[in-house]
């Protein structure tokens, strides 16, 4: 064994009282140096217009020790200043892939030689001899799937993101993120703290699947969808994470104040309080600043310590040994107890918030100097020198060599292709494979009508819904949810009041009794957390069906759909997915109960979320096939669907006259699922009378009102075609154009508001298609819905529809 002059062996503690040995300290120093030089390279690239992201990790490099304290297979959702963690995770994953994590990073030669070993390729100049690969992953760093030079690969990953290279391994030039499915690093956006609820959801899913005995790391790569995976890959109750995994989630100190972070902490603590295990290690990287706003002294520590149910750990994030020791203790505690904890790291921010930030404008020179004096990279160099593991000259040489290698990688990625077409940009956003979805429905029908018929009958207590006679909309949704829970073992139904009460309108009644409280359960009253649980569960291989109790309540949590759910495939090129079907009770026309919060008719926030599927079943006959399509699309394509259920139609039975049962419909058993399949983005047409005079385009409550109005018009010998859109995103544009052209007169009946309502999209589709006929809108007034009978004054009515049709025909 080689003993340095100080007497410390490289495989012994680098400092008295600690367990971090010299070889690991050297490995972490490599990661810290790469991270620091990536920040410098990003600013160099920006200086001549080739770099597009300069928020850096300088001053936060102590987080490399956190990576070493957890496992390479632990899912990590990273703060945008966790660059050193990412680099260290790359080296850690390479060591794990080699099968010898304890010795893979052992320094065998001097420090300067270690630089070449860590950073250079097989041909000795930062690349391998074979540079013919073009897949963006298996290029200058060795063969695909291997990590011969993990830090070079990490540097290339990050710099490709900085220059918006189409070869960047996860987002493909769409955004600069820390993400890589090979490293179990889940990409997150820059939305403040928006990834924390998802992290809680991943922890929930890991533990739920572990307790069910299915969290055994069945998928070969965490979070990835294997090529050629069966349609039941999502929702088959298999977990992509190891059964004893923990979640690592880092964030900045300013994020502590954000409502989304508060929701995540509260949910983790609430779950712990009621005995639900959530193995999440939150890591607060506290540099004391939110751009220019200072965190008051003691505020962050006090806020984190006060969180009930979350164990608090703290360390000097600029001290590598202390960070490693405390992070190791925290990770071990979470892994052993399966309970949440927060690791509070005191860091510094060097070089401002981003490249364009002149912090001298809001910080004193003394404040900046104090941060520079705590530079974690310098602190680690001092640690290595004092331990006799390297001389100052060797450490400086190492710094320069790493900088040269990172700059070389930066020069190489400059020439890589960029995204050059809209089609390429949107390709991973929301893939649609309608044939596979239809096949999935048919296969499910075959199982339920064939080998699983007895089990299905048992699930329904011997009385399957197809034997029950005509059902209401609510009863049909209940039956379809039951069939979904039977078909997809990983499907869960959860939300406020969905289990014990069976939903405030009885839509989920009996589901918990049929399928157990592990699959149908109540949550705390927080929509952000409900969706966060769904996001994490979907990412972890489950098929979540969360319920938002009322449409108005969604607005508290809409960024979980917009900023998180809808962006996952976009920012990972489909490597990660969060399939989810969000049930929302909404729209107006409740008799005897309501007001704004229970009769909200605003859908604008959903209509402009890219890739989101929005379904609105108006009647029982369509509800079950539409729900089956949403579930199958989520399982097959990873779709994020909103299933908006018109409250006023839940228990409606009649169409034209009391007792006619015209709004009821029999439930199709598995034998009828294929024939009744409703593809996403296809409407339904009703002909009333001659169906030649006018086309009414509508959805939701408007369908029943329009059919009733059409019957009255038929008495005046006016023939009407009523198009039920059924899908508000994507709109059934082909159906709209065809049915509009059939009569040349279009009345758009829109129960949402005139401004920002669905009708705007319908009219725009007509204009874009060159429709030359007459068109008119009937829509709700731009106001909130008042309580009681006054609501009728601002909502669309049957009388308004008939009058609108007559006015249109009189032109």
C-alpha positions in Angstrom: 0.0 0.0 0.0 1.3 3.4 -1.0 1.3 5.8 2.0 1.5 9.6 1.3 3.8 11.9 3.2 1.0 12.8 5.6 0.6 9.1 6.5 -2.9 8.8 5.0 -3.4 5.9 2.6 -5.6 6.5 -0.4 -8.1 3.9 0.8 -8.3 5.3 4.3 -10.3 8.3 5.6 -9.3 11.5 4.0 -9.9 13.3 7.4 -10.0 12.2 11.0 -13.4 11.2 12.2 -14.8 10.7 8.7 -15.5 7.7 6.5 -14.9 9.3 3.1 -11.7 7.8 1.9 -9.1 9.3 -0.4 -10.1 7.4 -3.5 -13.7 8.5 -3.3 -12.6 12.1 -2.5 -10.5 12.1 -5.7 -13.4 10.7 -7.7 -15.7 13.4 -6.3 -13.1 16.1 -7.0 -13.2 14.9 -10.7 -17.0 15.4 -10.7 -16.7 18.8 -9.1 -14.1 20.0 -11.6 -16.1 18.9 -14.5 -19.2 20.6 -13.2 -17.3 23.9 -12.6 -15.8 23.8 -16.1 -19.1 23.1 -17.6 -20.3 26.4 -16.2 -17.3 28.2 -17.7 -17.8 26.5 -21.0 -21.5 27.5 -21.1 -20.6 31.1 -20.7 -17.8 30.8 -23.3 -20.4 29.4 -25.7 -22.8 32.1 -24.9 -20.2 34.8 -25.5 -20.4 34.1 -29.3 -24.0 33.2 -29.5 -23.7 29.4 -29.5 -24.8 28.7 -25.9 -28.4 29.2 -24.7 -28.3 28.3 -21.0 -26.0 29.7 -18.4 -27.6 29.0 -15.1 -24.7 27.1 -13.4 -23.8 24.9 -10.4 -20.8 26.9 -9.3 -20.7 26.9 -5.5 -23.0 23.9 -5.3 -20.5 21.3 -6.2 -20.7 19.7 -2.8 -23.8 17.9 -4.1 -21.5 15.5 -5.8 -21.2 13.8 -2.4 -24.9 13.3 -2.2 -24.8 11.3 -5.4 -22.2 9.0 -3.8 -24.3 8.7 -0.7 -27.2 7.2 -2.6 -27.3 4.4 -5.2 -27.1 4.8 -8.9 -30.5 3.1 -9.2 -32.2 5.6 -6.9 -34.4 7.9 -9.1 -33.2 11.4 -8.9 -35.1 14.6 -9.7 -32.6 17.4 -9.8 -32.4 21.1 -9.2 -30.8 23.1 -12.0 -27.7 23.6 -9.9 -27.1 19.9 -9.2 -24.5 19.6 -12.0 -21.9 17.9 -9.9 -24.5 15.4 -8.7 -25.2 14.5 -12.3 -21.5 14.1 -13.1 -20.9 12.0 -10.0 -24.0 9.9 -10.8 -22.5 9.2 -14.2 -19.3 7.9 -12.7 -21.2 6.0 -10.1 -23.4 4.3 -12.7 -20.4 3.3 -14.7 -18.8 1.7 -11.6 -22.1 -0.2 -10.9 -22.2 -1.3 -14.6 -18.7 -2.7 -14.2 -19.9 -4.7 -11.2 -17.3 -3.4 -8.8 -18.5 -0.1 -7.4 -16.0 -0.2 -4.5 -13.0 -0.2 -6.7 -14.0 1.2 -10.0 -12.8 4.7 -9.1 -9.7 3.7 -7.2 -6.7 5.9 -8.1 -4.0 3.7 -9.3 -1.5 6.4 -10.4 -0.8 10.0 -9.7 -3.3 12.8 -9.9 -2.3 14.1 -13.3 -2.4 10.7 -14.8 -5.9 10.2 -13.2 -7.0 13.2 -15.2 -6.1 11.5 -18.4 -7.8 8.3 -17.3 -11.0 10.0 -16.3 -11.3 12.4 -19.2 -9.6 11.0 -22.3 -11.0 8.6 -24.8 -9.4 5.5 -26.1 -7.5 7.5 -28.8 -5.9 9.7 -26.1 -7.5 13.0 -27.2 -10.9 12.9 -25.6 -12.5 10.5 -28.1 -12.4 6.9 -29.2 -10.7 5.8 -32.3 -14.0 5.0 -34.0 -15.9 8.3 -34.6 -18.4 6.9 -37.1 -21.3 6.4 -34.7 -24.1 8.9 -35.2 -26.8 7.9 -32.7 -25.8 10.7 -30.3 -25.2 8.3 -27.4 -22.6 5.7 -28.5 -20.2 8.2 -30.1 -16.9 9.4 -28.8 -17.2 7.8 -25.4 -17.1 4.1 -26.3 -19.7 1.5 -27.1 -23.4 2.0 -26.5 -24.5 1.0 -23.0 -21.0 1.3 -21.6 -19.3 4.1 -19.6 -15.6 3.8 -20.2 -15.3 7.6 -19.8 -18.3 8.6 -17.7 -17.2 12.1 -16.9 -16.6 12.8 -20.6 -20.1 11.5 -21.3 -21.6 13.6 -18.6 -19.8 16.7 -19.9 -21.0 16.0 -23.4 -24.6 15.4 -22.2 -24.7 18.8 -20.5 -23.0 20.7 -23.2 -25.3 19.3 -25.8 -28.1 20.7 -23.8 -26.4 24.1 -23.6 -26.0 24.3 -27.4 -29.5 22.8 -28.1 -28.0 19.9 -29.9 -30.5 17.4 -31.4 -28.1 14.7 -30.2 -28.6 15.6 -26.5 -29.4 12.3 -24.9 -32.7 13.1 -23.2 -34.4 16.3 -24.4 -32.8 16.2 -27.8 -32.2 20.0 -27.9 -35.7 20.9 -26.7 -34.5 22.2 -23.3 -31.4 22.1 -21.2 -32.1 19.6 -18.4 -30.3 17.2 -16.2 -31.8 13.9 -17.2 -30.8 10.5 -18.5 -32.7 7.2 -18.2 -29.5 5.3 -18.1 -28.6 7.1 -14.9 -32.1 7.1 -13.3 -32.1 10.9 -13.5 -35.6 12.2 -14.4 -35.6 15.5 -16.3 -37.3 18.4 -14.5 -38.2 21.8 -15.8 -37.2 25.1 -14.3 -40.7 25.8 -12.9 -40.0 26.5 -9.2 -40.5 23.4 -7.0 -42.9 21.8 -9.5 -41.1 18.5 -9.4 -41.4 18.0 -5.7 -45.0 16.7 -5.7 -43.9 14.2 -8.4 -41.0 13.1 -6.2 -43.5 12.3 -3.4 -45.6 10.4 -5.9 -42.6 8.3 -7.0 -41.8 7.5 -3.4 -45.4 6.6 -2.8 -45.4 4.3 -5.9 -42.1 2.6 -4.9 -43.5 1.7 -1.5 -46.9 0.8 -2.7 -45.5 -1.6 -5.3 -42.9 -3.0 -2.8 -45.7 -3.8 -0.4 -47.7 -5.5 -3.2 -44.6 -7.5 -4.0 -44.1 -6.2 -7.5 -41.4 -3.6 -7.0 -38.6 -5.8 -8.1 -36.9 -3.7 -10.7 -38.6 -5.6 -13.5 -37.9 -3.0 -16.2 -34.3 -3.1 -17.3 -33.8 0.6 -17.1 -35.6 2.8 -14.5 -38.5 4.8 -16.0 -37.7 3.7 -19.6 -40.2 2.2 -21.9 -38.5 -0.8 -23.5 -38.7 -1.0 -27.3 -41.5 -3.3 -28.3 -43.0 -3.3 -24.8 -46.5 -4.8 -24.6 -49.5 -2.6 -24.3 -49.8 -3.4 -20.6 -46.3 -2.2 -19.8 -47.9 0.7 -18.0 -50.5 -0.4 -15.6 -49.3 -4.0 -15.2 -48.2 -3.2 -11.6 -44.5 -3.7 -12.4 -42.0 -1.2 -11.0 -39.0 0.2 -12.9 -37.2 1.0 -9.7 -35.6 -1.5 -7.2 -37.9 -2.5 -4.3 -35.7 -0.7 -1.8 -35.0 2.4 -3.8 -35.4 5.9 -2.4 -36.1 9.1 -4.3 -33.6 11.9 -4.3 -35.1 15.4 -5.0 -33.0 18.5 -4.9 -34.2 22.1 -4.9 -33.1 25.6 -4.0 -33.7 27.5 -0.8 -36.0 30.0 -2.4 -38.3 27.2 -3.5 -39.1 26.4 0.2 -41.5 29.4 0.0 -43.4 28.1 -3.0 -46.9 26.7 -2.6 -45.9 23.7 -4.7 -43.1 22.8 -2.3 -45.3 23.4 0.7 -47.8 21.0 -0.8 -45.1 18.3 -1.3 -43.7 18.7 2.2 -47.2 18.6 3.7 -48.2 15.5 1.7 -45.0 13.7 2.7 -45.6 14.6 6.3 -49.3 13.8 6.2 -48.6 10.3 4.7 -46.0 9.7 7.4 -48.5 10.7 10.1 -51.1 8.2 8.9 -48.6 5.4 8.5 -48.0 5.6 4.8 -44.3 5.2 3.9 -42.8 7.7 1.5 -39.0 7.0 1.0 -38.0 10.5 -0.3 -34.8 12.4 0.5 -35.4 16.0 -0.2 -32.1 18.0 -0.7 -32.3 21.7 -0.1 -29.3 23.4 -1.7 -29.3 26.7 0.2 -27.1 29.5 -1.2 -29.2 32.1 0.5 -30.5 33.8 -2.6 -33.5 33.6 -5.0 -31.9 35.5 -7.9 -31.5 38.8 -5.9 -33.8 38.2 -3.0 -32.1 37.0 0.1 -33.4 34.2 2.3 -33.6 35.7 5.8 -31.1 34.2 8.2 -32.5 31.1 9.8 -35.7 31.1 7.8 -35.0 28.1 5.6 -33.6 26.0 8.5 -36.6 26.9 10.6 -39.1 26.2 7.9 -37.6 22.8 7.1 -37.2 21.8 10.8 -40.8 22.6 11.4 -42.2 20.2 8.8 -44.0 17.4 10.7 -43.2 13.9 9.7 -40.0 14.9 7.8 -36.6 14.1 9.5 -34.2 17.0 9.3 -30.5 16.7 8.5 -28.0 19.6 7.9 -24.5 19.9 6.6 -22.0 22.4 5.3 -22.4 21.9 1.5 -19.0 23.4 0.9 -17.3 20.7 3.0 -17.1 17.5 1.0 -16.4 15.2 4.0 -19.3 16.7 6.1 -21.7 16.6 3.2 -20.8 13.0 2.4 -21.1 11.9 6.0 -24.4 13.5 6.7 -25.9 12.6 3.3 -24.9 9.0 3.9 -26.6 9.0 7.2 -29.7 10.7 5.8 -30.0 8.3 2.8 -29.5 5.3 5.1 -32.2 6.6 7.4 -34.7 7.0 4.6 -33.9 3.6 3.1 -34.1 1.8 6.4 -37.3 3.5 7.7 -39.0 4.2 4.3 -39.8 7.6 5.6 -39.2 11.1 4.3 -36.2 13.3 5.3 -34.7 16.6 4.2 -31.0 17.3 3.9 -30.3 21.0 4.2 -27.0 21.9 2.6 -25.4 25.3 3.1 -23.9 26.3 -0.2 -22.7 29.4 -2.0 -23.6 30.9 -5.4 -20.6 31.9 -7.5 -20.8 33.8 -10.7 -24.3 35.1 -10.2 -27.6 33.6 -11.0 -26.8 33.2 -14.7 -24.5 34.6 -17.3 -26.3 37.9 -17.7 -26.7 38.5 -14.0 -24.5 41.3 -12.6 -24.8 40.5 -9.0 -22.7 43.4 -8.0 -25.8 45.5 -8.6 -27.5 44.0 -5.5 -24.7 42.4 -3.4 -21.8 44.0 -1.7 -18.3 43.2 -2.5 -17.9 41.8 1.0 -20.8 39.4 0.5 -19.4 38.1 -2.7 -15.9 37.7 -1.2 -17.4 35.7 1.7 -18.9 33.3 -0.8 -15.7 33.0 -2.8 -13.8 32.1 0.4 -16.1 29.1 0.8 -15.7 27.9 -2.8 -16.3 24.1 -2.5 -13.9 23.2 -5.3 -11.1 25.0 -3.6 -12.1 23.4 -0.3 -11.9 20.0 -1.8 -8.5 20.8 -3.3 -7.3 21.9 0.1 -8.7 18.7 1.7 -6.7 16.6 -0.8 -3.5 18.5 -0.3 -3.7 18.4 3.5 -4.3 14.6 3.3 -1.2 14.3 1.2 -3.1 12.8 -1.8 -1.9 15.5 -4.1 0.4 18.5 -4.2 -0.9 22.0 -5.0 0.8 21.9 -8.3 -0.8 18.5 -9.2 -4.2 19.9 -8.2 -3.8 23.0 -10.4 -2.6 20.7 -13.2 -5.7 18.6 -12.8 -7.9 21.7 -12.9 -6.3 22.9 -16.1 -6.4 19.5 -17.7 -10.1 19.0 -16.9 -10.8 22.5 -18.2 -9.0 21.7 -21.4 -10.9 18.5 -21.9 -14.3 20.2 -21.2 -13.5 23.0 -23.6 -12.6 20.4 -26.2 -16.0 18.7 -25.8 -17.6 22.1 -26.1 -15.9 22.6 -29.4 -17.0 19.2 -30.6 -20.7 19.7 -29.8 -20.8 23.0 -31.6 -21.0 21.3 -35.0 -23.8 18.9 -34.0 -27.2 19.2 -35.7 -30.0 21.3 -34.2 -33.8 20.7 -34.4 -34.8 22.2 -37.8 -38.5 21.4 -38.3 -41.7 21.7 -36.3 -42.4 18.1 -37.0 -39.1 17.1 -35.3 -39.7 19.3 -32.4 -43.2 18.0 -31.6 -42.6 14.4 -32.4 -42.2 13.1 -28.8 -44.8 15.4 -27.3 -47.8 13.2 -27.4 -47.5 10.2 -29.8 -50.8 8.9 -31.1 -51.0 5.3 -32.3 -54.8 4.8 -32.7 -54.4 1.3 -34.2 -52.5 0.0 -31.2 -54.9 1.6 -28.9 -57.8 0.0 -30.7 -56.0 -3.3 -30.6 -55.4 -2.9 -26.8 -59.1 -2.5 -26.3 -59.8 -5.6 -28.4 -57.2 -7.6 -26.5 -58.7 -6.5 -23.2 -62.1 -7.6 -24.4 -60.8 -10.9 -25.4 -59.3 -11.5 -22.0 -62.4 -10.4 -20.1 -64.7 -12.5 -22.3 -62.4 -15.5 -22.5 -59.9 -16.8 -19.9 -60.8 -14.1 -17.3 -64.6 -14.2 -17.6 -65.1 -16.0 -14.3 -62.7 -13.6 -12.5 -64.5 -10.6 -14.0 -67.9 -11.9 -12.9 -66.5 -12.4 -9.4 -65.1 -8.9 -9.4 -68.7 -7.6 -10.1 -70.1 -9.9 -7.4 -71.7 -12.1 -10.0 -73.7 -9.3 -11.5 -71.7 -7.7 -14.4 -73.0 -4.3 -15.5 -74.2 -5.5 -18.9 -76.8 -7.6 -17.0 -78.1 -4.6 -15.1 -80.2 -2.9 -17.8 -79.9 0.7 -18.9 -77.5 2.8 -16.8 -77.0 6.5 -16.2 -73.8 8.3 -17.0 -72.5 7.9 -13.4 -73.3 4.2 -13.3 -71.6 3.6 -16.6 -68.4 5.4 -15.5 -68.4 3.3 -12.3 -68.7 0.1 -14.4 -66.0 1.2 -16.8 -63.7 2.1 -13.9 -64.3 -1.4 -12.5 -63.4 -3.0 -15.8 -60.3 -0.8 -15.9 -59.2 -1.9 -12.5 -59.8 -5.5 -13.4 -57.8 -5.2 -16.7 -54.8 -3.2 -15.4 -53.3 -4.5 -12.1 -51.3 -1.3 -11.8 -54.4 1.0 -12.1 -55.3 3.0 -9.0 -58.2 5.3 -8.4 -57.7 8.0 -5.8 -58.7 11.5 -4.8 -60.8 13.4 -2.2 -63.8 11.3 -1.0 -63.5 8.6 -3.7 -63.1 5.6 -1.5 -65.1 5.5 1.7 -67.8 7.8 0.4 -67.7 6.6 -3.2 -67.4 10.1 -4.5 -69.6 13.1 -3.8 -71.9 12.0 -6.6 -71.5 8.2 -6.1 -69.5 7.6 -9.2 -66.8 5.5 -7.4 -69.2 3.8 -5.1 -68.2 0.2 -4.3 -64.8 0.3 -6.0 -62.8 0.1 -2.8 -64.9 -2.9 -1.7 -64.3 -4.6 -5.0 -60.6 -3.9 -5.4 -59.2 -3.1 -2.0 -57.9 0.1 -0.3 -54.5 -0.3 -1.9 -56.0 0.5 -5.3 -58.9 2.8 -4.4 -58.1 5.2 -1.7 -58.8 8.7 -0.3 -56.2 11.4 -0.3 -55.7 14.6 1.6 -57.6 17.6 0.3 -54.9 19.2 -2.0 -55.2 19.0 -5.7 -51.5 19.7 -6.3 -50.7 16.6 -4.3 -53.4 14.5 -5.9 -51.9 15.2 -9.3 -48.3 14.8 -7.9 -49.1 11.4 -6.7 -50.4 10.5 -10.1 -47.3 11.9 -11.8 -45.0 9.9 -9.7 -47.2 6.7 -9.9 -47.3 6.9 -13.7 -43.6 7.5 -14.0 -43.1 4.4 -11.8 -45.1 2.0 -14.0 -48.6 2.4 -12.6 -51.7 3.6 -14.3 -53.1 6.3 -12.1 -56.6 7.6 -12.3 -56.8 10.6 -9.9 -60.0 12.5 -9.4 -60.2 16.3 -9.1 -63.5 16.7 -7.2 -64.6 19.9 -9.1 -63.3 21.6 -12.2 -62.8 24.9 -10.3 -60.4 23.1 -7.9 -58.1 22.2 -10.8 -56.9 25.8 -11.0 -55.0 25.4 -7.7 -52.9 22.7 -9.3 -52.9 23.2 -13.1 -49.1 23.6 -13.4 -48.8 19.9 -12.5 -50.6 19.2 -15.8 -49.1 21.9 -17.8 -45.5 22.1 -16.5 -45.0 18.5 -15.4 -47.3 15.9 -16.9 -47.5 17.3 -20.5 -43.8 18.0 -20.7 -42.4 14.7 -19.6 -42.3 12.9 -23.0 -41.3 16.2 -24.7 -38.3 16.7 -22.5 -37.2 13.0 -22.6 -38.0 12.0 -26.2 -40.4 9.4 -24.8 -37.8 7.7 -22.6 -39.9 8.7 -19.6 -43.6 8.8 -19.5 -46.3 9.6 -16.9 -49.5 8.0 -18.2 -52.5 9.3 -16.4 -56.2 9.7 -16.7 -57.5 12.6 -14.6 -61.2 12.4 -13.9 -62.7 15.8 -13.2 -66.3 16.5 -12.3 -67.3 19.8 -13.9 -69.4 22.2 -16.0 -72.6 23.8 -14.9 -76.4 23.2 -14.8 -76.6 21.6 -11.4 -80.1 22.1 -10.1 -80.5 23.3 -6.5 -76.7 23.2 -5.8 -73.9 25.2 -7.2 -72.4 28.6 -7.4 -69.1 29.2 -9.1 -67.0 26.5 -7.4 -69.4 23.7 -8.2 -70.6 24.9 -11.6 -67.3 26.1 -13.2 -67.6 26.2 -17.0 -64.0 27.4 -17.8 -61.9 25.0 -19.9 -59.4 27.4 -21.3 -56.6 26.3 -19.1 -56.9 22.7 -20.5 -57.4 23.5 -24.1 -54.0 25.1 -24.7 -51.8 22.5 -22.9 -49.8 20.8 -25.7 -50.5 17.1 -26.1 -53.2 16.9 -23.4 -56.2 14.7 -24.3 -59.5 16.2 -23.1 -62.6 14.0 -23.2 -66.1 15.1 -22.4 -68.7 12.2 -22.5 -72.2 13.5 -22.6 -74.1 10.3 -22.3 -73.7 6.8 -20.9 -73.5 5.2 -24.3 -70.2 7.0 -25.1 -68.7 7.2 -21.6 -67.5 3.7 -21.2 -65.8 3.4 -24.7 -64.3 6.9 -24.3 -62.9 5.9 -20.8 -61.5 2.7 -22.2 -59.8 4.7 -25.0 -58.2 7.0 -22.5 -56.9 4.1 -20.3 -55.6 2.2 -23.4 -53.9 5.4 -24.8 -52.3 6.0 -21.4 -51.0 2.4 -21.3 -49.9 2.3 -24.9 -48.7 5.8 -25.7 -48.2 7.3 -22.2 -50.9 9.8 -22.8 -52.1 12.3 -20.2 -55.8 12.5 -20.4 -58.5 14.6 -18.7 -61.8 12.9 -18.5 -64.3 15.7 -17.8 -67.6 14.4 -16.5 -70.6 16.8 -16.8 -72.1 16.8 -13.2 -75.6 17.8 -14.3 -75.8 14.7 -16.6 -74.5 12.1 -14.0 -78.0 11.0 -13.0 -80.0 12.3 -15.9 -82.4 9.6 -17.2 -84.7 11.2 -19.7 -84.2 13.1 -23.0 -87.4 14.5 -24.3 -90.1 13.6 -21.8 -90.2 12.4 -18.2 -89.9 8.7 -18.0 -88.7 8.2 -21.6 -85.3 6.9 -20.4 -83.7 8.5 -23.5 -80.5 9.4 -21.7 -79.9 5.9 -20.4 -78.0 3.2 -22.2 -77.1 -0.5 -21.7 -73.6 -1.3 -20.7 -71.7 -3.2 -23.4 -70.0 -6.3 -22.1 -66.5 -7.3 -23.4 -68.1 -8.8 -26.5 -69.2 -5.3 -27.6 -66.1 -3.3 -26.8 -64.5 -3.5 -30.2 -67.6 -2.6 -32.1 -68.3 0.4 -29.7 -64.7 1.6 -29.6 -64.4 5.4 -29.8 -61.1 6.6 -31.2 -59.6 9.7 -29.6 -60.5 12.8 -31.7 -63.7 11.4 -33.3 -67.1 13.0 -32.8 -70.6 11.6 -33.0 -73.4 12.8 -35.3 -77.1 12.7 -34.7 -79.6 13.4 -37.4 -82.9 14.9 -36.5 -85.6 15.3 -39.1 -84.2 15.7 -42.6 -80.8 16.7 -41.1 -80.3 18.9 -44.1 -80.9 22.5 -42.9 -78.5 23.3 -40.1 -75.6 21.7 -38.2 -75.3 22.3 -34.5 -71.8 21.6 -33.1 -71.6 21.1 -29.3 -70.4 19.0 -26.4 -71.3 18.0 -22.8 -74.5 19.5 -21.5 -75.0 21.1 -24.9 -75.6 17.7 -26.5 -78.8 17.0 -24.6 -80.0 20.6 -24.9 -79.3 20.6 -28.7 -81.1 17.4 -29.3 -84.1 18.7 -27.4 -83.9 21.9 -29.4 -83.5 20.0 -32.6 -86.7 18.1 -31.9 -88.6 21.4 -31.5 -87.1 22.6 -34.8 -88.2 19.4 -36.5 -91.7 20.3 -35.6 -91.1 23.4 -37.8 -89.8 21.1 -40.5 -86.2 22.2 -39.9 -83.8 19.3 -40.2 -80.8 19.3 -37.9 -77.5 17.6 -37.6 -76.1 17.6 -34.1 -72.3 16.9 -33.8 -71.2 15.9 -30.4 -67.5 16.8 -30.3 -66.8 14.3 -27.5 -63.1 15.3 -27.6 -62.1 18.9 -27.0 -58.4 18.1 -27.5 -57.7 17.0 -30.0 -60.8 18.5 -31.7 -62.4 16.2 -34.3 -61.6 18.7 -37.0 -62.4 16.3 -39.9 -65.9 15.7 -38.4 -66.4 19.4 -37.9 -65.6 20.3 -41.5 -67.7 17.4 -42.9 -70.8 18.1 -40.9 -70.5 21.9 -41.4 -70.2 21.4 -45.2 -73.3 19.1 -45.2 -75.7 21.9 -44.5 -73.6 25.1 -45.0 -75.0 26.6 -41.8 -73.3 26.1 -38.4 -74.5 26.9 -35.0 -71.8 26.4 -32.3 -73.4 25.7 -28.9 -70.7 26.3 -26.3 -71.5 26.0 -22.6 -68.2 27.5 -21.7 -67.5 31.3 -21.8 -67.6 33.3 -25.0 -64.1 34.5 -24.4 -61.6 31.6 -24.3 -64.3 29.0 -24.8 -64.4 25.9 -26.9 -66.4 27.6 -29.6 -63.4 29.8 -30.5 -61.5 26.7 -31.5 -64.4 25.3 -33.5 -64.9 28.5 -35.4 -61.1 28.8 -36.0 -61.1 25.3 -37.5 -63.9 26.3 -39.9 -62.0 29.4 -40.9 -58.8 27.5 -41.4 -60.6 25.0 -43.6 -62.1 27.7 -45.8 -65.6 27.2 -44.8 -67.8 29.5 -46.8 -71.2 29.0 -45.2 -72.9 30.8 -42.4 -71.8 30.4 -38.7 -73.0 31.7 -35.4 -72.2 31.0 -31.8 -74.3 30.6 -28.7 -72.1 30.7 -25.6 -72.2 31.4 -21.9 -71.6 35.0 -20.8 -68.2 36.0 -19.6 -68.8 35.8 -15.9 -68.6 33.5 -12.9 -71.7 31.3 -12.3 -74.0 32.8 -9.7 -75.9 30.8 -7.1 -79.4 29.5 -7.7 -81.9 30.4 -10.5 -79.7 33.4 -11.5 -77.4 31.0 -13.2 -79.9 30.6 -16.0 -79.4 34.2 -17.0 -75.7 33.6 -17.9 -75.7 30.1 -19.3 -76.8 28.7 -22.6 -80.4 27.6 -22.7 -82.5 25.5 -25.1 -84.5 28.6 -26.0 -81.2 30.4 -26.9 -80.3 27.4 -29.2 -83.6 27.3 -31.0 -83.6 31.1 -31.4 -80.0 31.0 -32.6 -80.9 28.4 -35.2 -83.9 30.4 -36.5 -81.7 33.6 -36.7 -79.1 31.7 -38.7 -81.7 30.2 -41.1 -83.2 33.6 -41.6 -80.0 35.1 -43.0 
